[in-house]
Amino acid sequence: MSDVVLSLRDISKRFGDREVLRNVSLDLHENEVVCLVGASGSGKSTLLRCANLLEDIDGGDISFVGQSLTADGIDPDIVRRHIGIVFQSFNLFPHLSVADNVALAPRRALGQSRHVARDTALALLGRIGLQDRADDFPEQLSGGQQQRVAIIRALAMNPRVLLLDEVTSALDPTLVGEVLDLLTELAVNGTTMLIATHEMSFAQQVAHRVALLSDGELIEIAPTQQFFHDPQSRVTREFLARVTKQ
């Protein structure tokens, strides 16, 4: 396996009296796709938000290419240039065109000129078949189109790691496929991703490893085939029995 890019070590997180993450440890390697699965409320979203420094951790350590992100003096905005995150709600700016949504961060954070940022945005939109919608506004797109734009907006920063939080959960079932197709393409092209998902068939197709969170604990992490066909934990077996039950 190639080098570790993102390392989570004994991550603990509380909201008041409620412990939502308990000593979670996970490494993400270069060009690897890891899918986080588990019931709603298991801690998947919180773990991703901690990894992107959107939530402070109460214990443990997060490191990116060997550099601790919990050390004094770490600038979260610089970290987020390298660790992109996409949420289930698209969070596109409604007053900006599709192209301007994609170009905004490279212009503001990377100092790209308007011309260069727009050219990059148009090229990325072309990858998802939406270059002809570049000057439309988000409300003119379908939910699936908006989510794909949100994903390439994150890609416009050329992040080393992409975190995706249930990016199909807010979509009509008929639109889920087009977003999963984009993620599959990214996986094939070697994008390093940590993906929280309820889509078990998608996880089986694209993940190198799958991790199960339950009540804030990492129950099992294993290569995909082993996870689905020879799980070691009783909790994993019970989870798979529930989610695959017809």
C-alpha positions as CSV (number, residue, x, y, z in Angstrom):
1,M,0.0,0.0,0.0
2,S,1.3,3.5,-0.8
3,D,2.0,6.2,1.7
4,V,-0.4,7.3,4.3
5,V,-1.9,10.7,3.5
6,L,-4.4,11.2,6.3
7,S,-4.1,9.5,9.7
8,L,-6.8,9.6,12.4
9,R,-5.5,8.3,15.8
10,D,-7.8,7.6,18.7
11,I,-10.2,10.3,17.8
12,S,-12.8,11.2,20.5
13,K,-15.5,13.8,20.2
14,R,-18.3,14.8,22.5
15,F,-21.3,17.1,22.1
16,G,-22.2,17.9,25.7
17,D,-22.7,14.7,27.6
18,R,-23.0,12.7,24.4
19,E,-19.9,10.8,23.1
20,V,-20.2,10.7,19.4
21,L,-16.7,9.3,18.6
22,R,-14.8,7.0,20.8
23,N,-11.1,6.2,20.1
24,V,-11.5,6.0,16.3
25,S,-8.3,5.2,14.4
26,L,-8.1,5.0,10.6
27,D,-5.4,5.6,7.9
28,L,-6.1,6.7,4.4
29,H,-3.4,5.9,1.8
30,E,-2.6,7.7,-1.4
31,N,-5.0,6.8,-4.2
32,E,-7.1,4.7,-1.8
33,V,-10.9,4.8,-1.5
34,V,-12.3,4.0,2.0
35,C,-16.0,3.9,2.5
36,L,-17.5,4.6,5.9
37,V,-20.7,2.7,6.5
38,G,-23.0,2.5,9.5
39,A,-26.5,3.5,10.7
40,S,-27.6,7.1,10.8
41,G,-26.1,8.7,14.0
42,S,-23.1,6.3,14.1
43,G,-20.6,9.2,13.8
44,K,-19.7,9.1,10.1
45,S,-20.4,12.7,9.4
46,T,-18.7,13.9,12.6
47,L,-15.6,11.9,11.8
48,L,-15.4,13.6,8.4
49,R,-15.9,17.1,9.9
50,C,-13.2,16.4,12.4
51,A,-10.8,15.3,9.6
52,N,-11.4,18.6,7.8
53,L,-11.0,20.6,11.1
54,L,-14.6,21.7,11.0
55,E,-15.1,20.2,14.4
56,D,-12.6,20.3,17.2
57,I,-11.6,16.9,18.6
58,D,-11.7,16.1,22.4
59,G,-8.9,13.5,22.2
60,G,-6.5,11.9,19.7
61,D,-4.6,13.3,16.8
62,I,-5.1,14.0,13.1
63,S,-2.1,14.1,10.8
64,F,-1.8,14.9,7.1
65,V,1.2,13.7,5.2
66,G,3.0,13.3,8.6
67,Q,2.1,16.7,10.0
68,S,-0.1,16.9,13.0
69,L,-3.2,19.1,12.4
70,T,-3.8,19.5,16.2
71,A,-0.5,21.3,16.7
72,D,-0.4,24.9,17.7
73,G,-0.3,27.4,14.8
74,I,-2.1,25.2,12.2
75,D,-4.2,27.3,9.9
76,P,-7.5,25.4,9.2
77,D,-8.0,27.3,5.9
78,I,-4.7,26.1,4.6
79,V,-5.5,22.5,5.6
80,R,-8.8,22.7,3.8
81,R,-7.0,23.6,0.5
82,H,-5.6,20.1,0.6
83,I,-8.5,18.2,2.3
84,G,-11.7,19.0,0.4
85,I,-15.1,18.1,1.7
86,V,-18.5,17.7,0.0
87,F,-21.8,17.6,2.0
88,Q,-25.1,16.0,1.3
89,S,-26.6,19.4,1.0
90,F,-25.0,20.9,-2.1
91,N,-24.2,24.3,-0.5
92,L,-23.8,26.0,-3.9
93,F,-24.0,29.8,-3.8
94,P,-27.4,30.6,-5.3
95,H,-26.4,34.1,-6.5
96,L,-23.4,32.8,-8.5
97,S,-23.4,31.1,-11.8
98,V,-22.4,27.4,-12.0
99,A,-19.0,28.4,-13.4
100,D,-18.5,31.1,-10.7
101,N,-19.3,28.6,-8.0
102,V,-16.5,26.4,-9.2
103,A,-14.1,29.2,-9.8
104,L,-14.6,31.1,-6.6
105,A,-12.3,29.1,-4.2
106,P,-9.3,28.9,-6.7
107,R,-9.6,32.7,-7.2
108,R,-9.9,33.5,-3.5
109,A,-7.7,30.9,-1.9
110,L,-5.1,30.2,-4.7
111,G,-5.0,33.6,-6.2
112,Q,-5.8,32.4,-9.7
113,S,-6.9,35.1,-12.2
114,R,-10.5,35.2,-13.2
115,H,-9.5,34.0,-16.7
116,V,-7.5,31.0,-15.5
117,A,-10.1,30.0,-12.8
118,R,-12.9,30.2,-15.4
119,D,-11.0,28.1,-17.9
120,T,-10.4,25.5,-15.1
121,A,-14.1,25.6,-14.2
122,L,-15.2,25.1,-17.8
123,A,-12.8,22.1,-18.2
124,L,-14.2,20.5,-15.0
125,L,-17.8,21.1,-16.0
126,G,-16.9,19.5,-19.3
127,R,-15.9,16.3,-17.5
128,I,-19.4,16.0,-16.1
129,G,-21.2,17.1,-19.2
130,L,-22.3,20.5,-17.9
131,Q,-20.1,22.9,-19.7
132,D,-23.2,24.2,-21.6
133,R,-24.8,25.1,-18.2
134,A,-21.8,27.1,-17.0
135,D,-23.7,30.4,-16.9
136,D,-26.9,29.0,-15.4
137,F,-27.6,29.4,-11.7
138,P,-27.9,26.4,-9.3
139,E,-31.7,26.6,-9.1
140,Q,-31.8,25.9,-12.8
141,L,-30.1,22.5,-12.3
142,S,-31.5,19.2,-11.1
143,G,-30.4,17.9,-7.7
144,G,-28.0,15.4,-9.3
145,Q,-26.5,18.1,-11.4
146,Q,-26.0,20.4,-8.4
147,Q,-24.3,17.7,-6.4
148,R,-21.9,16.9,-9.3
149,V,-21.1,20.6,-9.5
150,A,-20.4,20.6,-5.7
151,I,-18.0,17.7,-6.2
152,I,-16.1,19.3,-9.0
153,R,-16.0,22.6,-7.1
154,A,-14.1,20.7,-4.4
155,L,-11.9,19.2,-7.1
156,A,-11.1,22.7,-8.5
157,M,-8.8,23.2,-5.5
158,N,-6.9,20.0,-6.5
159,P,-7.1,18.6,-3.0
160,R,-4.8,15.7,-1.9
161,V,-7.8,14.1,-0.2
162,L,-11.5,14.3,-0.9
163,L,-14.0,13.7,1.9
164,L,-17.6,13.0,0.9
165,D,-20.5,13.0,3.4
166,E,-23.5,11.0,2.2
167,V,-23.5,13.0,-1.1
168,T,-26.5,11.0,-2.5
169,S,-28.8,11.2,0.6
170,A,-30.6,14.4,-0.4
171,L,-31.2,13.2,-4.0
172,D,-34.2,11.6,-5.6
173,P,-33.4,7.9,-6.2
174,T,-33.5,8.5,-10.0
175,L,-30.6,11.0,-9.7
176,V,-28.3,9.0,-7.4
177,G,-26.7,7.1,-10.3
178,E,-25.2,10.1,-12.0
179,V,-23.4,11.2,-8.8
180,L,-22.2,7.7,-8.1
181,D,-20.9,7.4,-11.7
182,L,-18.8,10.5,-11.2
183,L,-17.4,9.1,-7.9
184,T,-16.6,5.8,-9.6
185,E,-14.7,7.7,-12.4
186,L,-12.7,9.6,-9.7
187,A,-11.9,6.3,-7.9
188,V,-10.7,4.7,-11.2
189,N,-8.5,7.8,-11.8
190,G,-6.8,7.4,-8.4
191,T,-8.5,10.2,-6.4
192,T,-7.9,9.6,-2.6
193,M,-11.3,9.6,-1.0
194,L,-12.9,8.9,2.3
195,I,-16.7,8.4,1.6
196,A,-19.5,8.1,4.1
197,T,-22.3,6.3,2.3
198,H,-25.4,4.2,2.7
199,E,-24.9,2.8,-0.8
200,M,-23.6,-0.7,-0.2
201,S,-23.4,-1.8,-3.8
202,F,-21.4,1.4,-4.6
203,A,-19.0,0.6,-1.7
204,Q,-18.5,-2.9,-3.0
205,Q,-17.7,-1.6,-6.4
206,V,-15.3,1.3,-5.7
207,A,-13.8,0.9,-2.2
208,H,-10.4,-0.6,-1.5
209,R,-11.5,-0.9,2.2
210,V,-14.7,-0.5,4.1
211,A,-15.1,0.7,7.7
212,L,-18.1,0.2,9.9
213,L,-18.9,2.8,12.6
214,S,-21.5,1.9,15.3
215,D,-22.4,4.2,18.2
216,G,-19.2,6.2,17.7
217,E,-16.8,3.2,17.6
218,L,-14.9,1.8,14.7
219,I,-16.1,-1.8,14.7
220,E,-14.3,-3.2,11.7
221,I,-12.2,-2.0,8.8
222,A,-11.2,-4.5,6.2
223,P,-10.6,-5.0,2.4
224,T,-13.9,-4.7,0.6
225,Q,-14.3,-8.4,-0.3
226,Q,-13.5,-9.5,3.2
227,F,-15.8,-6.9,4.8
228,F,-18.8,-8.0,2.8
229,H,-18.1,-11.8,2.5
230,D,-16.1,-12.7,5.6
231,P,-16.7,-10.1,8.3
232,Q,-14.9,-10.8,11.6
233,S,-17.3,-8.9,13.9
234,R,-20.7,-10.0,15.0
235,V,-21.8,-6.3,14.8
236,T,-20.7,-6.2,11.2
237,R,-22.5,-9.4,10.3
238,E,-25.7,-8.0,11.9
239,F,-25.4,-4.7,10.1
240,L,-24.9,-6.4,6.7
241,A,-27.9,-8.6,7.4
242,R,-30.0,-5.6,8.0
243,V,-28.9,-3.5,5.1
244,T,-29.1,-6.4,2.6
245,K,-32.4,-7.7,3.8
246,Q,-35.0,-7.4,1.0
